[in-house]
Amino acid sequence: MQGMAEAEQGGTIITERWLSFDQVMAITGMKRTFIQSEMNSGRLKSLKVGRCRKVKKSELEAWMSKFDGAGEIN
């Protein structure tokens, strides 16, 4: 499935959604340069895939919770 990562662990499959850079910008409403700065500093964990950056949904939620305390993405 596109946008999903799967790993088998102890007989169960763990599926987590990966978000594109544009999706991160749309969800947060923050500008590209700020998000890039957060990724480059390591405060927002991301994975570089070719020329693209991907962020786990759970990582984005954790990062967002530092700002507003909620950090839950539907």
C-alpha angles and dihedrals in degrees: 000000000000115000094016132104121204130194129171114229124173094337096311127100116229115206122191129177119239118207128210122233090255091051090052090052092048094048096046100034087222126136124260095245093054093049091047090051091051091049093046092050092049094240089115108043115221142163123230112222109183104305093338131089121218127193126197112239090233092052091051091049091051092048092047092049088065088065105042108005093241108076097163118142121196 
